[in-house]
C-alpha cells in the first residue's frame, strides 16, 4: 500500500461519501434496517447516525481498513452505540458470519469500490435469513449515453485516485445478476454533483 492509499485516500473517501446530497441518500434507506444488520464497508461510521436504536438488535460493521474502523469506533462511542456494534476487519467477499443469520444487509456507496463485487453479493445472499432484505444506495453508470461515455473515459484515471471507485458499474444489473429481485428501485442525478459521479439508485432487494 502506497502513501496515497494509506494516508490520503481514507479521509478523501470519508469526505466525498458524506456530502449533503449523499447523506440524504443514506437517510432514505438506512433507517429501514431491522433486527440483526450487516453493513458492508462501514467506513468511518457515516451511516451510524441513521440506524434506529429501537429496531436494530445488533449491527455487524464490516470494513477491511483498520484505520477506518478506528474512526468508526469513535463514532459509535459518541453515539452510545459501542455495545451494540460488532466491528469486523474483513472484506465483503468473505463475511465471517453464519449462513441465514442476518435480517438486513446495508450496502451504501461501496459496491463501486469492492474488487470482487460478485463475491460480496454472493456473501450477502448467504448470510441473509429467508425473507431478509438488502437495502442499498449506490452511484454508477448513467443512463444518458453522453454522460456514460465520459464515465468510461475518466474511470481509468479516477479509480486509483478515489480508492478503486468505479464510475460505470450498474447496481441494478449487479443485484439481479447475483440472484436478487429488486423491490422498487429509484434513480436520480444528485444535485450540486458532477453528473459523471452523481447518478444514483436506491431501494430494496430480496433473494429471488
C-alpha positions, 0 to 999 in steps of 0.5 A: 500500500502506497502513501496515497492509499494509506494516508490520503485516500481514507479521509478523501473517501470519508469526505466525498461519501458524506456530502449533503446530497449523499447523506440524504441518500443514506437517510432514505434507506438506512433507517429501514434496517431491522433486527440483526444488520450487516453493513458492508464497508462501514467506513468511518461510521457515516451511516451510524447516525441513521440506524434506529436504536429501537429496531436494530438488535445488533449491527455487524460493521464490516470494513477491511481498513483498520484505520477506518474502523478506528474512526468508526469506533469513535463514532459509535462511542459518541453515539452510545452505540459501542455495545451494540456494534460488532466491528469486523476487519474483513472484506465483503467477499468473505463475511465471517458470519453464519449462513441465514443469520442476518435480517438486513444487509446495508450496502451504501456507496461501496459496491463501486469500490469492492474488487470482487463485487460478485463475491460480496453479493454472493456473501450477502445472499448467504448470510441473509435469513429467508425473507431478509432484505438488502437495502442499498444506495449506490452511484454508477453508470448513467443512463444518458449515453453522453454522460456514460461515455465520459464515465468510461473515459475518466474511470481509468484515471479516477479509480486509483485516485478515489480508492478503486471507485468505479464510475460505470458499474450498474447496481441494478444489473449487479443485484439481479445478476447475483440472484436478487429481485429488486423491490422498487428501485429509484434513480436520480442525478444528485444535485450540486454533483458532477453528473459523471459521479452523481447518478444514483439508485436506491431501494430494496432487494430480496433473494429471488 
